[in-house]
Amino acid sequence: MKFSDPHKIVKRRHITEKATTLENLKNAESNPSLRRCLNPKYVFIVDPKANKQQIKEAVEEIYREKNVKVRAVNTVNVKSKPTRRVRSRGKTHGKKSAFKKAIVTLEPKDTLE
């Protein structure tokens, strides 16, 4: 599928506790095995139809002014999850939307901050 705008491929950053831990691995000094993680990693929510090459090109295009180079892209399809809320007049059932996230590894000197 052909995308004209890189913002249609990369929708937004995914900020969670685990994603923040991945970003901060490059600064870890406490553990010798973590000190080897020199490459910063960032997590993005992406279009489910986008492939790794398109994600790589889109991230480099969006952050062109920072001159970032993407080393690797790993993708994960997150399935939808059922939800259940109890309201005053009965139970409502639904589900969370499925999405695709990409873990983007940059070169050691690059950063998005």
Secondary structure as GFF3:
##gff-version 3
##sequence-region A 1 113
A	DSSP	alpha_helix	6	9	.	.	.	ID=ss1
A	DSSP	beta_strand	10	13	.	.	.	ID=ss2
A	DSSP	alpha_helix	17	23	.	.	.	ID=ss3
A	DSSP	three_ten_helix	24	27	.	.	.	ID=ss4
A	DSSP	three_ten_helix	34	36	.	.	.	ID=ss5
A	DSSP	beta_strand	41	46	.	.	.	ID=ss6
A	DSSP	alpha_helix	52	62	.	.	.	ID=ss7
A	DSSP	three_ten_helix	64	66	.	.	.	ID=ss8
A	DSSP	beta_strand	70	78	.	.	.	ID=ss9
A	DSSP	beta_strand	82	87	.	.	.	ID=ss10
A	DSSP	beta_strand	90	95	.	.	.	ID=ss11
A	DSSP	beta_strand	99	106	.	.	.	ID=ss12
###
